[in-house]
Amino acid sequence: GGKVTVRLVNFTNAKVAFEVIGVTGDRLLTGQLDSPDRATSVLEMLPTPSNLVLYRADRGFLLARPTVTPQGDLELVLTATDNIDHDVNYVNVTEQGEVYLY
């Protein structure tokens, strides 16, 4: 398998818990926009395939927008949404680097 670096950026203004299954333990992003270093987490050299679980600590809905940075990293920008159809709690990165949001 390959490796991927995932950058999580939390703009929800709520705490977001996340875990890369079998790689990291449960971790927390504060989401406080006045301290941007605490609202970002970089997960370097994750094995592919990887499965990432995330949820807002207040159980609100989470919108995740994936982009690829100029360095080739996967960036997931997390924002709040009121629409359950847009709620994302599971991210799958395949061995080929494809990204699926559930």
C-alpha positions in Angstrom: 0.0 0.0 0.0 0.9 3.6 -0.3 1.0 6.5 2.1 -1.2 9.6 2.4 -1.0 12.8 4.5 -4.4 14.0 5.7 -4.9 17.6 7.0 -8.1 18.2 9.0 -9.2 21.8 9.3 -12.1 22.4 11.7 -14.3 25.4 11.0 -17.4 24.2 12.9 -16.6 26.2 16.1 -17.4 22.9 17.8 -15.1 20.1 19.0 -14.7 17.3 16.5 -13.5 13.9 17.6 -11.7 11.8 15.0 -9.8 8.5 14.7 -7.9 6.7 11.9 -9.1 3.1 12.5 -6.2 0.9 13.6 -3.7 3.8 13.4 -4.5 6.6 15.9 -6.5 6.6 19.1 -9.4 8.9 19.5 -8.3 12.5 19.1 -10.0 15.9 19.4 -9.9 19.1 17.3 -11.1 22.1 19.3 -12.6 24.1 16.4 -11.9 27.4 18.1 -11.3 29.7 15.2 -9.4 32.2 17.4 -6.7 29.5 17.9 -6.2 28.1 14.4 -3.3 25.9 15.4 -5.7 24.0 17.6 -8.3 23.7 14.9 -6.0 21.9 12.5 -4.5 18.4 12.6 -2.0 16.9 10.2 -1.9 13.1 10.0 1.3 12.3 8.2 2.1 9.1 6.3 -1.1 7.2 6.9 -1.2 3.8 5.2 -3.6 3.4 2.3 -6.2 2.2 2.4 -7.2 4.2 5.5 -10.5 4.7 7.2 -11.2 7.9 9.2 -14.1 8.3 11.6 -15.2 11.8 12.7 -18.1 13.4 14.5 -18.9 16.6 16.3 -18.8 16.3 20.0 -22.2 18.2 20.2 -23.6 15.6 17.8 -24.4 18.3 15.2 -24.0 17.5 11.5 -20.6 17.7 9.8 -19.9 18.8 6.2 -16.5 17.7 4.9 -15.0 19.1 1.7 -12.0 17.2 0.4 -9.3 19.0 -1.7 -5.8 18.2 -2.7 -3.1 20.6 -1.6 -0.3 21.6 -3.9 1.9 19.2 -2.0 -0.4 16.4 -2.8 -1.9 16.0 0.7 -5.6 15.4 1.2 -7.2 18.3 3.0 -10.6 17.9 4.7 -12.3 21.2 5.5 -14.9 20.6 8.2 -17.9 23.0 8.5 -21.2 22.8 10.3 -24.4 22.0 8.3 -28.1 21.7 9.2 -28.7 19.2 6.4 -28.5 15.6 7.5 -28.0 14.6 3.8 -24.7 16.4 3.9 -23.5 14.8 7.2 -20.2 13.0 6.9 -18.9 10.7 9.7 -16.7 8.3 7.7 -13.9 8.9 5.2 -12.3 6.1 3.2 -9.0 6.7 1.3 -8.4 3.8 -1.1 -5.0 2.3 -1.9 -5.2 4.2 -5.2 -5.8 7.5 -3.3 -9.5 7.8 -4.1 -11.6 9.5 -1.4 -15.1 8.4 -0.4 -17.2 10.3 2.1 -20.1 8.6 4.0 
